[in-house]
Amino acid sequence: MNASANDSIELVSHCAAACDCGEPVCGCEAVDSYCDPCGDACDSGCDSLFGCGSGSLLSGLGSDCCLGEQWSLFGEHCGWTAGGWIQMGYHNNALPLFNSRPDEFQLHQAWLYAEKAIDTSCGFDIGGRIDYVYGTDSQDTQAFGIDNDHWDNGWDNGNDYGHALPQVYMEAGYGDLSVKVGHFYTIIGWEVVTAPDNFFYSHAYTMYNSEPFTHTGALATYNVSDNVTAYGGYVFGWDSGFEDNGDAFLGGLSVGLSDDLTLTYATVGGRFADNSAANERGYMHSIVADLALTDNLQYIFQSDVLDTENNAGALVRETFGINQYLIYTVSDCVAFGGRFEWYNQEGVFLNDNGTPGNDADDFAQESDIYALTLGMNYRPHANVIVRPEIRWDWDDDLLAGLDEGDDQTTFGFDTIFMF
C-alpha cells in the first residue's frame, strides 16, 4: 500500500475520533463524509451544559461527552488574544498553601490576560504577555521577595484579598530560539499558580514553600530537536518585581525519551534574596517525569531539592520533596486523580521557643509532612471546570500550621469559569 493511502486511512481515523460534535478539524474537510459514524448523536447535546444526550451529570462518564468549542469573550485581533477566568472555592479547614481562609466561599482568582504568542515558523517574530489577578490568591503571587511595597507588593485589600501583576514580559524569537525579557512565571516544578492549569484545587507543600513563583530577568528557550528543549537565563532572584533582589541562573532541559515519557530538569542557583529584610543564596532543582501509562492513565513523579544559607553561612532552608500524581481521564468531561506528597523541611516552618512576642529566638527544626489528596475534574461545559477534593495531612511535629493539629481532613471544591 502506498504512502498516500496510508495517510488517507490515518486521516479518516483522526476525523472519526475528532468529530464528536461535528466540528471540522484541520485536514478533515476532504473526507468529511467519513465523519458520519458520529451521526446526530451530539445534535441535542452540544448546546447543553451537561454534555450530550441525557443531560445528566453522569453523561460525561461515557463516550458521548461532547464539550464543543470553548467560548471566548475577546477573541483574537491582529495576533493578540485576551481572556481570563473566575475561580471561586470553599474549603472547611485552613491549609497554609494558598487556601488559608477556611469555612468561607471566596474569590480566589479573577484573572485577565492579554498575549501575543510568537510564531517563528516564517522567521523573526515578537510578542509578549501581561497578566492581572484579584482575589485571595493574589497576595501569594505578588512580588513579595522584597517586602518594601515595590511593584505590586503593596496592592493589598485587607488581610487576604489583593491585586497582582504576576507577568509582564516581551518575547522575541527566530527559528528554534526565543528569548523572554521581563517579569514571568518560573519553569520550576509541575504545579503552577494559574488555576485552570492544575488538576487539584489545593496545592503541594513543595510548590508553595520550596519553589519560586515568579522571576524578573531574561530567559532563553531553544528547541534543540523535536524531543529536546533547553532553557537558560539570568534573573533577579526569586519573587521580585523590577527591583534587584539577587543574581541567579535559571535553566533546564526537557527531553522526550519516548512517545509516552518526558523528563524535565529545571534549576535555579545563586542569590535568591539580597535585601535588608532577607539574605538567601544556594541551589534548588526540580525533576519531573511525566509518563502516559495508557491512553487514559497519566503518572507524574516530581522530586525537589532546596539548600540555601545566609551571608554568614547559616542555614536558611533545606528541603526535599517527592510528589506523585496519578490521573485517570474517563472522557473530556470527567477525570479522577490522586496526589501523595512527602515533604521534608528544615527552616521553612520555625519552632516557637514559647516566649510570647519573641520570634527572633524561634529555631529551625527538621520535620516530615505527608499529604494525600483525592479529587475529580468535571467539565459540564467547555468553559467550566468543577474540582471537588478530599485531602488528608499529617504533621507530627505541629509546625505546618494545620487547623486540627498533627492530622487533618479537609474537604474542598472550586469552580473555574473561563472566558
C-alpha positions as MATLAB code, in Angstrom:
seq = 'MNASANDSIELVSHCAAACDCGEPVCGCEAVDSYCDPCGDACDSGCDSLFGCGSGSLLSGLGSDCCLGEQWSLFGEHCGWTAGGWIQMGYHNNALPLFNSRPDEFQLHQAWLYAEKAIDTSCGFDIGGRIDYVYGTDSQDTQAFGIDNDHWDNGWDNGNDYGHALPQVYMEAGYGDLSVKVGHFYTIIGWEVVTAPDNFFYSHAYTMYNSEPFTHTGALATYNVSDNVTAYGGYVFGWDSGFEDNGDAFLGGLSVGLSDDLTLTYATVGGRFADNSAANERGYMHSIVADLALTDNLQYIFQSDVLDTENNAGALVRETFGINQYLIYTVSDCVAFGGRFEWYNQEGVFLNDNGTPGNDADDFAQESDIYALTLGMNYRPHANVIVRPEIRWDWDDDLLAGLDEGDDQTTFGFDTIFMF';
ca = [
       0.000    0.000    0.000;
       1.442    3.422   -0.947;
       2.099    6.302    1.451;
      -0.856    8.380    0.279;
      -3.248    5.530    1.002;
      -1.806    5.168    4.499;
      -2.181    8.903    5.067;
      -5.821    8.732    3.985;
      -6.584    5.920    6.410;
      -4.933    7.800    9.275;
      -6.862   10.954    8.363;
     -10.158    9.078    8.289;
      -9.413    7.592   11.700;
      -8.485   11.018   13.045;
     -11.701   12.516   11.729;
     -13.855    9.781   13.202;
     -12.264   10.362   16.606;
     -12.414   14.141   16.429;
     -15.916   14.825   15.161;
     -17.957   14.078   18.274;
     -19.673   17.429   17.881;
     -19.440   17.622   14.131;
     -16.715   20.270   14.408;
     -14.278   20.231   11.472;
     -10.643   19.605   12.258;
      -7.596   20.521   10.249;
      -7.441   18.388    7.112;
     -10.787   16.661    7.598;
     -12.748   18.717    5.130;
     -11.754   16.467    2.228;
     -13.063   13.356    3.910;
     -15.974   14.888    5.792;
     -18.240   12.039    4.761;
     -16.210    9.684    6.931;
     -17.405   11.578    9.981;
     -20.883   10.100    9.519;
     -20.305    7.490   12.290;
     -20.954   10.359   14.672;
     -24.372   10.741   13.117;
     -26.628   13.067   15.075;
     -25.577   11.695   18.462;
     -24.460   15.115   19.595;
     -27.073   17.239   17.877;
     -29.113   17.720   21.024;
     -26.209   17.891   23.425;
     -23.749   20.401   22.018;
     -25.698   23.295   23.404;
     -26.356   21.610   26.709;
     -24.410   22.459   29.841;
     -24.279   18.782   30.709;
     -22.798   17.109   27.655;
     -24.638   15.002   25.118;
     -27.907   13.181   25.190;
     -29.405   12.705   28.599;
     -28.207   15.980   30.111;
     -27.304   14.270   33.384;
     -24.085   14.711   35.342;
     -23.080   11.120   34.583;
     -23.349   11.550   30.843;
     -19.725   12.700   30.821;
     -18.659    9.257   32.027;
     -19.499    7.752   28.675;
     -18.206    8.172   25.170;
     -20.980   10.689   24.419;
     -19.155   13.521   26.249;
     -19.361   16.473   23.890;
     -17.874   19.785   25.022;
     -17.553   21.583   21.714;
     -15.500   24.739   21.324;
     -14.573   26.964   24.258;
     -16.282   30.346   24.110;
     -14.042   33.428   24.145;
     -15.076   36.861   25.368;
     -12.424   38.820   23.477;
     -11.234   36.541   20.680;
      -8.148   37.289   18.582;
      -7.236   40.604   16.961;
      -4.090   41.260   14.934;
      -2.293   38.343   16.570;
      -3.273   39.354   20.119;
      -5.528   37.204   22.271;
      -7.145   38.141   25.565;
      -9.099   36.174   28.114;
      -9.231   35.056   31.700;
     -11.169   33.122   34.283;
     -13.005   33.400   37.580;
     -12.086   30.851   40.262;
     -14.281   30.565   43.358;
     -13.951   27.916   46.043;
     -14.631   26.661   49.546;
     -12.610   24.502   51.968;
     -13.580   23.635   55.529;
     -10.080   23.763   57.068;
      -7.121   26.086   56.531;
      -4.154   24.853   54.537;
      -1.254   27.342   54.568;
      -0.769   26.792   50.826;
      -2.923   29.459   49.139;
      -6.045   28.009   50.834;
      -5.626   29.892   54.109;
      -9.170   31.308   54.514;
     -11.265   28.376   55.792;
     -15.013   27.820   56.010;
     -15.782   30.661   53.623;
     -16.806   30.723   49.985;
     -14.240   33.010   48.402;
     -12.948   34.505   45.190;
      -9.506   33.012   44.618;
      -8.674   34.357   41.172;
     -10.335   36.938   38.962;
      -7.815   36.755   36.142;
      -7.298   38.770   32.967;
      -4.514   38.383   30.428;
      -3.517   39.693   27.021;
      -0.961   37.887   24.905;
       0.673   37.883   21.524;
       2.241   34.460   21.161;
       5.219   34.435   18.836;
       5.251   32.388   15.623;
       8.758   31.782   14.301;
       7.773   29.343   11.555;
       8.330   32.098    8.975;
      11.321   33.775   10.649;
      11.588   36.508   13.282;
       8.613   37.438   15.441;
       7.998   39.499   18.555;
       5.244   39.293   21.159;
       4.559   39.470   24.858;
       2.065   38.961   27.662;
       0.557   40.746   30.669;
      -1.451   39.121   33.497;
      -3.581   40.717   36.206;
      -5.265   38.910   39.107;
      -7.518   39.922   42.005;
      -8.570   37.614   44.845;
      -7.248   35.693   47.829;
      -4.501   34.078   45.734;
      -3.073   37.401   44.627;
      -1.008   38.186   47.726;
       0.791   34.870   47.264;
       1.802   35.739   43.708;
       2.846   39.345   44.259;
       6.491   40.447   44.218;
       6.904   39.653   47.923;
      10.599   38.742   47.584;
      11.423   42.300   48.680;
       8.944   43.397   51.322;
       9.076   47.125   50.549;
       5.830   47.510   48.600;
       7.630   47.776   45.266;
       5.950   46.655   42.017;
       2.653   45.052   43.152;
       3.637   44.017   46.700;
       1.568   46.762   48.346;
      -1.639   46.149   46.384;
      -3.478   44.519   49.281;
      -7.146   44.803   50.131;
      -7.394   43.642   53.732;
      -5.639   40.625   55.194;
      -6.256   38.182   52.345;
      -7.558   39.879   49.208;
      -5.465   41.955   46.854;
      -4.204   42.586   43.328;
      -1.124   41.372   41.452;
       0.633   41.707   38.098;
       2.464   38.361   38.057;
       3.552   38.572   34.414;
       4.631   41.477   32.212;
       7.144   40.468   29.571;
       8.184   40.787   25.952;
       9.310   37.832   23.863;
      11.238   37.674   20.607;
      12.142   34.636   18.566;
      13.754   33.425   15.390;
      13.557   29.830   14.230;
      14.078   27.499   17.181;
      15.303   30.204   19.579;
      13.188   32.606   21.642;
      14.035   34.998   24.482;
      11.633   36.262   27.138;
      12.506   39.519   28.965;
      10.569   40.968   31.889;
       8.543   39.575   34.789;
       7.338   36.000   34.271;
       6.392   32.728   35.968;
       9.066   30.193   36.860;
       9.790   26.999   34.922;
      10.409   25.109   38.191;
       8.081   22.258   39.163;
       4.834   20.767   37.834;
       2.142   22.701   39.715;
       1.556   26.356   38.828;
      -0.323   29.364   40.192;
      -2.847   29.599   37.332;
      -5.901   27.620   38.442;
      -7.034   26.089   35.093;
      -3.579   24.550   34.602;
      -3.681   22.422   37.783;
      -5.634   19.233   38.344;
      -6.213   19.836   42.059;
      -7.853   22.706   43.922;
      -5.285   22.617   46.748;
      -1.513   22.810   46.327;
       1.543   20.844   47.402;
       3.840   21.924   50.240;
       6.791   21.653   47.859;
       5.289   24.014   45.306;
       4.297   26.641   47.872;
       7.331   26.584   50.184;
      10.317   25.428   48.136;
       9.800   26.807   44.638;
       9.836   30.354   43.268;
       6.618   31.665   41.739;
       7.944   34.491   39.583;
      11.237   35.878   38.278;
      12.348   39.120   36.689;
      15.087   38.894   34.099;
      15.693   37.128   30.794;
      15.090   33.510   29.815;
      16.022   31.875   26.507;
      14.296   28.773   25.122;
      15.927   26.699   22.387;
      14.241   23.777   20.650;
      17.250   21.548   20.070;
      15.111   18.963   18.289;
      11.530   17.731   18.230;
      12.190   15.924   21.522;
      14.643   18.229   23.330;
      14.109   21.771   24.654;
      16.784   23.722   26.564;
      16.279   26.739   28.850;
      18.790   29.227   30.215;
      18.765   32.743   31.599;
      19.551   35.300   34.290;
      17.068   36.515   36.926;
      16.991   38.950   39.867;
      16.497   36.260   42.496;
      13.036   34.981   43.492;
       9.607   36.604   43.558;
      10.669   40.196   42.992;
       9.445   42.790   40.533;
      11.643   45.188   38.628;
      13.992   45.710   41.554;
      17.202   43.764   42.070;
      16.798   41.005   44.647;
      19.847   38.923   43.795;
      21.577   37.224   40.893;
      20.665   33.718   39.819;
      20.848   31.331   36.903;
      17.526   29.843   35.757;
      17.609   26.981   33.301;
      16.839   23.404   32.497;
      16.312   20.687   29.940;
      13.158   18.867   28.806;
      13.650   15.581   26.948;
      11.050   13.355   25.346;
      12.582    9.964   25.998;
       9.743    8.218   24.161;
       6.220    8.899   22.926;
       4.990    8.193   26.469;
       7.714    9.614   28.731;
       9.003   13.180   29.134;
      11.689   14.077   31.670;
      12.225   17.715   32.708;
      15.050   19.055   34.845;
      14.836   22.702   35.936;
      17.159   24.536   38.287;
      17.847   27.928   39.811;
      21.083   28.746   41.600;
      22.744   31.852   43.015;
      21.451   34.660   45.239;
      17.690   34.261   45.733;
      17.192   37.202   48.116;
      19.570   40.056   48.861;
      17.878   42.945   50.639;
      17.536   44.461   54.080;
      14.801   42.014   55.069;
      16.389   38.762   53.878;
      19.588   37.259   52.513;
      19.483   33.827   50.922;
      21.705   32.053   48.446;
      22.011   28.495   47.287;
      20.604   25.983   44.852;
      17.381   24.188   44.058;
      16.120   21.923   41.319;
      13.038   20.015   40.320;
      12.934   16.799   38.306;
       9.587   15.913   36.750;
       8.839   12.659   34.943;
       5.548   12.633   33.009;
       4.546    9.145   31.896;
       1.483    8.045   29.928;
       0.804    4.552   31.294;
      -2.160    4.085   28.958;
      -4.233    6.313   26.700;
      -6.270    7.329   29.768;
      -3.848    6.972   32.689;
      -1.105    9.520   33.423;
       1.570    9.246   36.136;
       3.729   12.189   37.230;
       6.714   11.870   39.555;
       8.384   15.004   40.912;
      11.382   15.407   43.197;
      12.575   18.808   44.500;
      15.763   19.688   46.384;
      16.410   23.092   48.010;
      19.520   24.055   50.008;
      20.192   27.696   50.986;
      22.157   29.714   53.522;
      22.541   33.378   54.517;
      25.541   35.673   54.140;
      27.052   34.265   57.344;
      26.814   30.699   56.090;
      23.957   29.712   58.419;
      21.108   27.508   57.225;
      18.068   29.293   55.828;
      16.119   26.453   54.194;
      16.870   22.827   53.454;
      14.025   20.822   51.933;
      13.410   17.650   49.975;
      10.072   16.687   48.478;
       8.579   13.865   46.465;
       5.188   14.380   44.807;
       3.383   11.641   42.901;
       0.259   12.148   40.787;
      -1.991    9.578   39.144;
      -4.676   10.945   36.819;
      -7.272    8.846   35.011;
      -9.184   10.595   32.236;
     -12.562    8.982   31.632;
     -13.584   11.431   28.921;
     -13.199   15.094   28.011;
     -15.800   15.776   30.712;
     -14.571   13.684   33.647;
     -11.207   12.782   35.187;
     -10.164   11.377   38.573;
      -6.833   11.924   40.286;
      -4.705   11.269   43.326;
      -1.659   13.039   44.736;
       0.665   11.851   47.507;
       3.415   14.078   48.884;
       6.281   13.558   51.296;
       7.822   16.884   52.319;
      10.960   17.008   54.471;
      11.840   20.513   55.659;
      14.169   22.457   57.873;
      13.892   26.234   58.068;
      10.550   26.661   56.301;
       8.445   26.198   59.446;
      10.083   27.505   62.617;
       9.567   26.002   66.071;
       8.200   28.573   68.520;
      10.527   28.972   71.515;
       7.497   29.590   73.727;
       8.322   33.209   74.573;
       5.307   35.415   73.755;
       6.088   38.082   71.202;
       9.680   36.962   70.686;
      10.025   35.449   67.231;
      13.741   36.171   66.986;
      14.589   33.097   69.060;
      12.408   30.692   67.104;
      14.557   27.919   65.642;
      14.592   25.653   62.608;
      13.623   22.047   63.215;
      13.690   19.222   60.722;
      10.314   17.577   60.186;
       8.380   15.360   57.793;
       4.937   16.230   56.470;
       2.702   13.931   54.412;
      -0.378   14.726   52.378;
      -2.798   12.585   50.339;
      -5.339   14.212   48.027;
      -8.112   12.566   46.011;
     -10.024   14.667   43.541;
     -12.178   14.888   40.463;
     -12.375   17.242   37.494;
     -15.813   17.631   35.955;
     -16.452   19.796   32.898;
     -20.167   20.462   32.399;
     -19.220   22.938   29.669;
     -16.104   23.725   27.643;
     -15.676   26.915   29.719;
     -16.327   25.426   33.174;
     -14.299   23.138   35.459;
     -15.579   21.874   38.827;
     -12.918   20.365   41.142;
     -14.118   18.658   44.331;
     -11.462   17.015   46.521;
     -10.744   15.455   49.900;
      -7.318   15.801   51.462;
      -5.529   14.282   54.453;
      -2.453   15.940   56.031;
      -0.131   14.514   58.697;
       2.321   16.717   60.625;
       3.566   15.019   63.811;
       5.769   17.966   64.790;
       2.917   20.528   64.630;
       4.927   23.003   62.555;
       2.897   23.414   59.358;
       0.003   25.300   60.982;
      -2.823   22.850   60.314;
      -6.181   23.832   61.803;
      -6.627   20.492   63.573;
      -3.150   19.852   64.960;
      -0.995   16.938   63.828;
      -3.501   15.476   61.358;
      -6.310   16.978   59.377;
      -9.016   16.052   56.892;
     -10.041   18.823   54.515;
     -12.982   18.897   52.136;
     -12.910   21.446   49.363;
     -14.199   22.308   45.932;
     -13.846   25.109   43.465;
     -15.340   26.147   40.140;
     -13.434   27.847   37.330;
     -15.317   29.858   34.689;
     -13.082   30.606   31.696;
     -13.702   33.261   29.106;
];
